Amino acid sequence: NIPIDQEHVFKFEGFASATSTCIQNQLTIIERADPATYTTLYHQLPALAKDKAQYFYRYQPLNVDYASFNVVNSNFVKDKNQLYVVTDKGILSLHYKIARVEALNAAYILLDGKKLLYYEPHQHIGLLEINIPSSNKIKFLNEKTVIIDQLIVISGKKFGYPAVDPGSFELLEGSNGNATWSRDKNHVYYKQQIFSEADPKTFEVLKFAVAKDAKHIFIGNKIFNGPDVKSFKKVDKSRVNHDFEDDLGNRYWYQTNKGEVILVPVTKK
């Protein structure tokens, strides 16, 4: 429930107590908010609200055109005059002259069918834009990976290898916008760069950076020698207390060291 009286709308705000280290909530007034018509719009955008005359974000009045204001997706809002980006610091205006704004999903928007915008609030990345030659066919592989006609975009950036074939492209391993392993009909890619040692027809990911094809086992973009390639496989560690094995009795633990994946041989007793 929203705390109100006849004249004001209130918010709970935390203050450090003078007599203890605990945070105590106190009611403070939301400036210029009308108690009779104030309502939250959290189903559209967290921390968004409005009354009969204006919108509020994080309890602060927004300087937007009230009649035409609407939420585009979780990162962008707009009115008839302006496009805005939703940031940790507030809703900030973007100086784009636009006629049409299309939300492709929760992460991407398309301006006039020609410019792709993506906002990443973390890792100091911010706003990214890509000019799109055409936008007839749009296909999402996950929330952050999209194929637009002949262009593959991951986390707001063009795919690292320019000659990748979009028609046969598939993401094999990756999360949070990272393409660890991918392939098309011609090549296997490790972290968006061509990996010519791997055969795309027989390539398979076993676990994260560990993969194999008909001839080799790979840890990232390096060939791992030792095990029998054909029988090398991932196993249930809870059942056998190791991660990989082959039919020759080789067994390995999967470990990471300073961000690098290593396979540690299990000592035979």
NORNOR-V739943 format. One record per residue. RES is the residue in one letter. SS is DSSP state (H for helix, E for strand, L for the rest). D_CENTER is the distance of its C-alpha to the mean C-alpha in Angstrom with 1 decimal. Layout:
RES:SS:D_CENTER
RES:SS:D_CENTER
This chain:
N:L:32.4
I:L:32.4
P:L:35.4
I:E:37.7
D:L:41.4
Q:L:43.5
E:L:42.3
H:L:38.9
V:E:35.4
F:E:34.3
K:E:31.3
F:E:31.2
E:E:30.7
G:E:31.0
F:E:33.8
A:E:35.1
S:L:38.5
A:L:41.5
T:L:43.0
S:L:40.2
T:L:36.8
C:L:35.2
I:E:33.0
Q:E:35.0
N:E:33.6
Q:E:35.7
L:E:35.7
T:E:35.3
I:E:35.7
I:L:33.0
E:L:34.7
R:L:35.8
A:L:34.4
D:L:36.8
P:L:37.4
A:L:38.8
T:L:35.7
Y:L:32.7
T:E:30.0
T:E:26.4
L:L:23.6
Y:L:21.0
H:L:20.3
Q:L:19.1
L:L:17.4
P:L:17.8
A:L:20.8
L:E:22.0
A:E:25.7
K:E:28.7
D:L:32.5
K:L:35.0
A:L:34.6
Q:L:31.3
Y:E:27.6
F:E:26.4
Y:E:23.1
R:L:23.3
Y:L:27.0
Q:E:27.5
P:E:29.0
L:L:27.0
N:L:28.9
V:L:27.9
D:L:30.0
Y:L:30.4
A:L:31.6
S:L:28.8
F:L:25.8
N:E:22.9
V:E:19.2
V:L:17.2
N:L:13.8
S:L:12.1
N:L:11.8
F:E:15.1
V:E:18.7
K:E:21.9
D:L:25.6
K:L:28.3
N:L:28.4
Q:L:25.0
L:E:21.2
Y:E:19.5
V:E:16.1
V:E:15.4
T:E:15.1
D:L:16.2
K:L:19.6
G:E:20.1
I:E:19.9
L:E:20.7
S:E:22.4
L:E:21.3
H:L:24.2
Y:L:23.6
K:L:26.5
I:L:25.1
A:L:26.8
R:L:24.1
V:E:20.5
E:E:18.6
A:E:15.4
L:L:13.8
N:L:11.3
A:L:9.5
A:L:7.3
Y:E:10.2
I:E:13.9
L:E:16.9
L:E:19.9
D:L:23.3
G:L:21.8
K:L:21.7
K:E:18.9
L:E:15.2
L:E:13.4
Y:E:9.8
Y:E:9.5
E:E:7.6
P:L:10.0
H:L:9.8
Q:L:11.7
H:L:13.8
I:L:11.8
G:E:12.5
L:E:13.1
L:E:12.9
E:E:15.2
I:E:16.6
N:E:19.9
I:L:20.1
P:L:23.5
S:L:23.3
S:L:21.2
N:L:23.4
K:L:21.2
I:E:17.5
K:E:15.9
F:E:12.4
L:E:12.0
N:E:8.8
E:L:6.3
K:L:4.9
T:E:8.5
V:E:11.5
I:E:15.1
I:E:17.3
D:L:20.9
Q:L:21.3
L:E:18.0
I:E:15.0
V:E:11.8
I:E:8.8
S:L:6.2
G:L:9.2
K:E:11.8
K:E:14.5
F:L:14.9
G:L:17.0
Y:L:20.1
P:L:21.5
A:L:23.8
V:L:21.4
D:L:22.7
P:L:20.2
G:L:22.6
S:L:22.6
F:L:19.1
E:E:17.3
L:E:14.5
L:E:16.4
E:E:14.5
G:L:11.0
S:L:8.1
N:L:4.8
G:L:5.0
N:L:8.6
A:L:11.5
T:L:14.2
W:E:16.7
S:E:17.0
R:E:20.2
D:L:22.2
K:L:25.9
N:L:27.0
H:L:24.9
V:E:22.6
Y:E:19.9
Y:E:18.8
K:L:15.8
Q:L:16.3
Q:E:20.0
I:E:22.9
F:L:24.5
S:L:28.0
E:L:29.5
A:L:27.6
D:L:28.9
P:L:26.3
K:L:28.8
T:L:29.2
F:L:26.0
E:E:24.2
V:E:21.7
L:E:23.4
K:E:21.1
F:L:18.0
A:L:19.8
V:E:23.1
A:E:24.1
K:E:27.4
D:L:29.2
A:L:32.9
K:L:34.2
H:L:31.9
I:E:29.6
F:E:26.7
I:E:24.9
G:L:22.2
N:L:24.1
K:E:27.4
I:E:30.0
F:E:31.1
N:L:34.8
G:L:36.9
P:L:36.0
D:L:37.2
V:L:34.5
K:L:35.5
S:L:35.6
F:L:32.8
K:E:30.3
K:E:28.0
V:L:29.9
D:L:29.4
K:H:29.8
S:H:31.0
R:H:33.9
V:H:35.0
N:L:33.6
H:L:31.9
D:L:28.9
F:E:30.4
E:E:33.9
D:L:36.1
D:L:39.5
L:L:41.4
G:L:40.6
N:L:37.9
R:E:35.4
Y:E:32.4
W:E:30.1
Y:E:26.4
Q:E:25.7
T:E:23.7
N:E:25.5
K:L:23.9
G:L:20.6
E:E:22.7
V:E:23.2
I:E:27.0
L:E:29.1
V:E:32.1
P:E:35.2
V:L:36.8
T:L:40.4
K:L:42.8
K:L:45.5
